[in-house]
Amino acid sequence: MAGEKLRCGLVAMIFVACCLAVPPAMAADPLPSWRDGDSRQAIIEFVEKVTEEGAPDYVPPDKRIATFDNDGTLWSEQPAYFQLFYLVDRVKALAPQHPEWKNEEPFASVLKGDLNGAAASGKPGLMKLLAATHSGMTSEEFAASVQEWLTSARHPETGRPFTEMVYQPMLELLQYLRENGFKTFIVSGGGVDFMRVFAEKTYGIPPEQVVGSSLKARYEMRDGKPAIVKEPEINLVDDKEGKPVGIYQYIGRRPVFAAGNSDGDFQMLEWTTSADGARFGMLVHHTDGEREWAYDRKSTFGRLDKALDAAQKKGWVVVDMKDDWSVIYPER
């Protein structure tokens, strides 16, 4: 009996020792859809050094702010920004009430199905579309409209629901950061009310952690009930210089981690990485024309030119979608 107990004890000790001796490479992979390479290694090294208490680059949890662009960074943006497809449907539905739109841009291009023509008006044009199609709606009416559209709409080329065209590697990155004490935010040129409808379910990012372009709003009574109503006046264009301003106004802390994919994210990455201490700037470079789209300097949507040139000098990590990601979209 004593010998049996001794043998059991030795087996248990060996088992524990083996578990403790498992090398890091065999531990659960936090980024399974990222191929081994410089980008993946840079992310892991950054997270490890800012979360190690007592280390020179340690960042307290309350300052671990990570901001992510949405279009082209967390989900696809070709052949046009996904919110633009929603706006197209809204413009077509409202067009009979606005005959002047036939000769007024960007409405005329939208009605012709010319999304590149509509995009030529830039973010101001997008905000004009937002103001014309969203104003007068209550917050509840707008959210219901977006949810209904997301449920039924499909991407014109892949046939997928738009919320299935999120990047699996970026979902893993968001989760990895949160598991290490980071608070993750979306900071996007897209409409804030549009993104808040799906951000929590899709990305695990709650509405209060979404910063985006917005219209002004007012409080009023409708049918005897209080309501928030969208007005036809721009409040914030959360693009380029507007992104650091939006972060300052709505988050209140400078990020230590910022990710984008276009020149519209340049200022956010520049502001993030120019501060003291450990900082991380990341650009998603669309190089995979087979599994997604390949584009950068000449793209109408998500142009990456100035930021790509500045990346090496500023120390930003450029993620090569074709080489760095083993998969693009989540499995269906």
Beta strands, then each sheet from edge to edge (+ up, - down):
strand 1: 65-68
strand 2: 183-191
strand 3: 210-222
strand 4: 225-236
strand 5: 257-260
strand 6: 280-285
strand 7: 317-320
sheet 1: 4+ 3- 2- 1- 5- 6- 7-
end
